[in-house]
C-alpha cells in the first residue's frame, strides 16, 4: 500500500492491526516530505530523521505489547507554528521570535501527544498569523500545490498544503479570521472551526477577553476532522470559558464512524450568499457554491435564501475594534523597544497602532454590537439547521501579492477586508466548516462554509459528512 494515501482513520486502523509498523509510517511520510516540500515550503523546523525513527520504534514496541496510546498512536504530526511544542522552534513567522524554543507543550499539543501522535516539526504560517497568505521573513512563502505561483491561504496555510500533498495524514491549526477555513478552501480539503471554548487555548495570556481565535482540526476527510477534534476538545479547569465535557463519541475510529452516521434529508440550509451585495466576491465563486448547494439538495436538504437583520457594516465596524484591541494587546509588548518595530510587518503595526487609540467606551460598545449580532445570526436557526456562504471572496491570488487590493473593481480598505466573509462565524462563536465545492477553469479550488447552531459541532460534522459523500475526490 501507499501509506501516505491512507486517511488518518485508515492509517490508525492499519497500525493497530499490525498491517504497517510505526517505523514504516514514519519513513513513508519523511520520504514524502523530502519529495514534496521543496516545491511548496509547507513543513518547517523538521526534526532529525534518526530521532523521529527512534520515537516510532518506541511506538512499535508498545503496539507489540498490546499497548496503545490512542487513535493517533505513531502517527506523524506537524504543529502549526503558532502553537508551542516542547523542544521544537516556535517562530510565529517572526524575526522577533525566530530562535524561541519552548520548553513546554500547549494544551492542544499535549492532548494530541496523549492520543499517540509523534511531533515531527511545524507547519508554516504568516507572520503572527495575520492575513490569509502564508509568507514570512523566517521561512519564506508557502505555495499552493495546485499552482505554485499562487498563495496557499493562511494562517494555517502550511497545514493545508501538507494535507493536500499528503505530507501529513491530518493537521492541526487555528482560526481567528478564517485561518482553518480559507486555506482549506484553497487546497481542496476540509477545515473546521469549533465552537468558541470547545478547544481551550492554554497557556493563554487573557482567558476572558481574548475569545475570537480558537484551535481546531483540518483534514482530507470529515471522519479525520472528527477524530482530531475529539483529541483536541474538552473542558479544562484553567480555561474558565471552555465548554464542559468532551466529545467522547470521537475518541475512537469506530466510535467516530458511528457518531457521524445520519440521514441529512430534511436539513434546512440558509444561503447567505454575498449578503445582498455587501460582500465583493470574484466571478465564479458563487456559481461553485451553487453547485455545492445542489449536491445538498440531492441529499434531500432544502435550500432557501437567508439574511441576518443587522447591518453587515455595523458588524464590521465592531469587528475592527475587537481585532485592533486583541491583536494590539498581544503584540505590542514585542515592540516595547521602538527599535524593534522594523522587524514587524506593517499590517501588524497597523493593528497595534489602531489598538492603542481605542477607548474603553468604544470597547464596551463593540461588545454590545457583538451581542446584538449574535442574537441576529442565531435567530436564523429558528428557520434553518445550517447556514451557508462562500469560504473565500477571491480565488487563490498571486503569491507575490501581500493581499488583494481590489475585488471586481471594489477597493479593499484594509489588509483583511477581502476575508470579511469568514468573520461572521468567528464573531458569533459558532462552529463552521469549509467543504470543497469545486475548481475554476484554471484548476484552482474553492470551498463553501457551513455554519452550525451554537455548540452544534457534532450535528454540523454529520451534515458535512453527508455532503462529503457527494464529492468525487
Secondary structure, DSSP 8 states (H G I E B T S, - for coil): --GGGS-HHHHHHHHHTTSS-HHHHHHHHHHHHHHHHHHH--EES---HHHHHHHHHHHHHHHHTT----TTTT-EEEEETTS--TTSB--TT-TTSTT-B-SS--HHHHHHHHTT-EEEEEE--SGGG-SSS-EETTTEE-EETTEEEEE--SSSHHHHHHHHTTS-SSEEEEESSSTTTHHHHTTTSEEEE--TTSB--SS-S-SSS--S-EEEEEESSHHHHHHHHHHH-B--TT-TTS-SS--GGGSSHHHHHHHT----TT-EEEE-TTTTTTS---TTHHHHHHHHHHHHHHTT-EEEE---SS-HHHHHHHHHHHHHHHHHHHHGGGGSSGGGGGGS-HHHHHHHHHHHH--HHHHHHHHHHHHHHHHHHHGGGGT-SEEEEES-SS---BTT-SS-SEETTEE-SSTTGGGGGGHHHHHHT--EEEEEEEE-TT--EEEEEEE-STT-HHHHHHHHHHHHTT---
